[in-house]
Amino acid sequence: MKIRLGSHPNNLSLFILRHRGVIEPLAAERDWQIDWFDYPQGARSGEWLAEDRVDIVGTGSTPPITAGAGGLDVAYLAASPPRDNNCALLALKGNALTSLANTRLSGMPGSFTDHFLARLLHQQGLSRKDVTLVDIQGDAALHALLAGEIDGWLAVDPWLARALTHPSTEARMSVGSQIVNRSLFWTRRAWQQAHPDAARWVVEQLAHNDRWIEQNPIPAAQILNQQLNPAICLAEWQQTLRARPWGIIPASDALLSEQQQQADDLFAVGFIPAAVSVFPRRKA
């Protein structure tokens, strides 16, 4: 059988696995074949699953919910540990951002930064329409913040660590103080039900790969330095990898409850048009 795995730069577990070249011979021992589907934006993962172009993807916690809101029957396979420090709301020193109303913010629309922002908006009695959210990342977002073109930036490592070294910026809120932030690995429920052994095996390989990354941060950082944005140096990638908790946790009811809370948060402030149940649909 053929297993089609998705790879994009924002899921480092799958991206590093894709470029290590170790899973393909292991699959061949089982008479399986690994095909990689490379794409630049994790937020589109649900689209590629719905179009049957890929079997398993890895993203932040928001894309499976938006996919579910679009009608896809999502099955959760596994998750990372919580990552509490890899994203923060940055602002210029002197700008308290006491209210987000009528602000212009940069984030990664469709990613977990939506949930981070949704929780902040809910606390202030605001909705999605009360802010302008733009997709500016990296050095461009830092320059926009320094120039006053945006009021805040939901910055993600490794850009977050770099931005915090600038004397004019500071963090207003860390993601871990607001939400449970994980990477998630997911698929179509029909695929999981048709190929349960393959689904379990991929989760096992992801766990082996995460252990390798944790134990070998320098070669893992070299892969990222060679394959991704050259503006991020090798030392910055090493810092990002060393600071991140690694590991793969099989999906559980507790994880689904976390996702249900996020779905409720996103709906409450207008990020998704309808309420979503993330628990498996029961047959009549």
C-alpha positions in Angstrom: 0.0 0.0 0.0 1.0 3.6 -0.4 1.0 6.1 2.5 1.0 9.7 1.6 2.5 12.0 4.2 2.2 15.7 4.2 5.2 17.9 4.8 5.3 21.7 5.3 7.8 24.0 7.0 5.6 24.8 10.0 5.5 21.2 11.3 9.1 20.5 12.1 8.5 16.8 13.1 7.2 15.8 9.7 9.5 18.2 7.8 12.7 16.8 9.4 11.4 13.2 9.0 10.8 14.0 5.3 14.4 15.1 4.8 16.1 12.4 6.9 15.2 9.6 4.5 14.8 7.0 7.2 11.1 6.1 7.0 11.0 5.0 3.4 13.2 1.8 3.8 11.3 0.9 6.9 8.0 1.1 5.0 9.5 -1.0 2.2 10.2 -3.8 4.7 6.4 -4.0 5.1 5.8 -3.8 1.4 4.5 -0.3 1.9 5.5 2.8 0.0 5.9 6.4 1.4 4.9 9.2 -0.9 5.6 12.8 0.4 3.2 15.6 -0.4 5.1 18.9 0.1 3.3 22.2 0.5 4.1 25.6 2.0 1.1 26.4 4.2 -0.1 24.1 7.0 -3.4 25.9 7.2 -4.3 24.2 3.9 -3.9 20.7 5.2 -7.6 20.1 5.6 -8.1 21.1 1.9 -5.5 18.5 0.7 -7.1 15.8 2.9 -10.5 16.6 1.6 -9.3 16.4 -2.0 -7.7 13.0 -1.2 -4.2 14.2 -2.1 -2.6 13.2 1.2 -3.4 10.7 4.0 -1.7 12.1 7.2 -0.8 15.7 8.0 0.7 17.5 11.0 -0.3 21.0 12.0 -1.2 23.2 14.9 -4.5 22.7 16.7 -6.7 25.0 14.6 -6.6 23.5 11.0 -8.4 20.2 12.0 -11.2 22.3 13.6 -11.6 24.5 10.5 -11.6 21.4 8.4 -14.3 19.9 10.6 -16.3 23.1 10.2 -16.0 22.6 6.5 -17.5 19.1 6.7 -14.4 16.9 6.8 -14.7 13.9 9.2 -11.4 14.4 11.0 -9.6 11.6 13.0 -6.9 12.6 15.4 -3.9 10.3 15.5 -1.4 11.9 17.9 -0.1 15.1 19.4 3.0 16.7 20.7 3.4 17.8 24.4 2.2 21.4 25.1 4.5 24.1 23.7 4.0 27.0 26.1 6.8 29.4 25.0 7.0 29.2 21.3 4.6 32.1 20.6 3.8 35.4 22.1 1.9 38.6 21.4 4.6 41.2 20.8 4.2 45.0 20.9 6.4 48.0 21.0 7.5 49.1 24.5 5.2 51.9 25.6 2.2 50.4 23.7 0.2 48.6 26.5 -2.3 47.0 24.1 -4.8 47.1 26.9 -7.6 46.7 24.3 -7.4 44.9 21.0 -10.4 46.7 19.6 -9.6 48.3 16.3 -6.0 47.1 16.2 -4.1 45.7 13.3 -2.3 42.5 14.2 -0.1 40.0 12.3 -0.5 36.3 12.8 -0.7 33.1 10.7 -4.4 33.0 9.7 -5.7 29.5 9.9 -3.0 28.4 12.4 -3.0 28.0 16.2 -2.4 31.7 16.5 -6.1 32.0 15.7 -7.0 30.2 18.9 -4.5 32.3 20.9 -6.1 35.5 19.5 -9.6 34.1 20.0 -9.0 33.6 23.7 -7.6 37.1 24.0 -10.6 38.6 22.2 -13.1 36.6 24.3 -11.5 37.9 27.5 -12.1 41.5 26.3 -15.6 40.8 25.1 -14.5 41.3 21.5 -15.0 39.3 18.3 -12.9 38.5 15.2 -14.4 41.5 13.3 -13.0 43.9 15.9 -9.4 43.4 14.7 -7.7 43.4 11.4 -5.5 40.3 11.1 -2.8 40.3 8.4 -0.5 37.5 7.3 3.0 39.0 7.7 5.8 36.9 9.1 9.5 36.9 9.8 11.6 40.0 9.3 8.7 41.7 7.4 6.5 41.5 10.5 9.2 42.8 12.7 9.8 45.7 10.4 6.0 46.4 10.2 5.9 46.4 14.0 8.8 48.8 14.4 7.4 51.1 11.8 4.0 51.2 13.5 2.2 49.6 10.5 0.8 46.9 12.9 0.0 47.2 16.6 1.0 43.7 17.6 2.5 40.5 16.2 1.6 36.9 17.2 5.2 35.8 16.7 6.3 32.2 16.6 9.8 30.8 17.1 12.4 31.1 15.7 11.2 34.6 14.7 10.0 35.2 18.3 13.4 34.7 19.8 15.0 37.0 17.3 12.4 39.7 17.7 12.7 39.7 21.5 16.4 40.6 21.2 15.3 44.0 19.7 15.4 46.7 22.4 12.1 48.2 21.2 9.9 45.1 21.5 8.4 43.1 24.4 6.0 40.3 24.9 2.5 41.2 26.2 1.2 37.6 26.5 2.6 34.1 26.0 0.6 31.4 24.3 1.0 29.0 27.2 -0.8 31.4 29.6 -3.9 31.3 27.4 -4.3 28.0 25.5 -2.9 24.5 25.3 -0.6 24.7 22.2 0.3 21.4 20.6 1.2 20.0 17.2 -1.4 17.5 16.0 -1.2 14.7 13.6 -4.5 13.8 11.9 -6.3 12.2 8.9 -9.7 11.5 7.4 -11.7 9.1 9.6 -12.4 6.9 6.6 -8.6 6.4 6.0 -7.9 5.6 9.7 -10.7 3.0 9.7 -9.5 1.5 6.5 -5.8 1.4 7.5 -5.5 1.2 11.3 -2.2 -0.7 11.3 -0.6 1.9 9.0 -1.9 4.7 11.1 -0.4 3.2 14.3 2.9 2.5 12.5 3.2 6.1 11.3 2.6 7.4 14.9 5.4 5.0 16.0 7.8 6.4 13.4 6.9 10.0 14.4 7.8 9.1 18.0 11.2 7.6 16.9 11.8 10.7 14.9 11.0 13.1 17.7 13.4 11.2 20.0 16.1 11.5 17.3 15.5 15.3 17.0 15.7 15.7 20.8 18.9 13.7 21.0 20.5 15.2 17.9 19.6 18.9 17.7 22.7 19.9 15.7 22.1 17.6 12.7 18.3 18.4 12.9 19.1 22.1 12.9 21.4 21.6 9.9 18.4 20.0 7.9 16.3 23.1 8.7 19.1 25.5 7.9 19.7 23.8 4.5 16.1 23.4 3.5 14.3 26.5 4.9 14.6 30.3 5.1 18.3 31.2 4.9 17.5 34.3 7.0 17.4 32.0 10.1 20.9 30.9 11.0 22.0 27.5 12.3 22.4 28.7 15.9 18.8 30.1 15.9 17.4 26.7 14.7 19.4 24.9 17.4 18.0 27.3 20.0 14.5 26.6 18.7 14.9 22.8 18.8 16.5 22.7 22.2 13.8 24.9 23.7 10.9 22.8 22.4 9.5 19.7 24.2 9.6 16.7 21.9 7.6 13.5 22.0 4.5 12.0 20.4 1.4 11.3 22.5 -1.3 9.1 21.0 -4.7 10.7 20.7 -7.1 10.4 23.7 -10.4 11.7 24.9 -8.5 14.3 26.9 -7.0 15.6 23.7 -10.4 15.7 22.0 -11.7 17.6 25.0 -9.0 20.2 24.5 -9.9 20.4 20.8 -13.6 20.8 21.7 -12.7 23.8 24.0 -10.8 25.3 21.1 -13.7 24.8 18.7 -16.0 26.5 21.1 -13.6 29.4 21.6 -13.2 29.9 17.8 -17.0 29.8 17.3 -17.7 32.2 20.1 -15.7 35.0 18.6 -16.4 34.3 14.9 -13.4 32.5 13.6 -15.6 29.6 12.3 -19.2 30.0 11.1 -20.8 27.1 13.0 -20.3 25.0 16.1 -18.2 21.9 15.7 -18.1 18.6 17.6 -14.6 17.1 17.4 -15.7 13.7 19.0 -16.3 10.8 16.6 -19.7 10.8 14.9 -21.8 7.9 16.1 -23.6 5.7 13.6 -27.4 5.5 13.9 
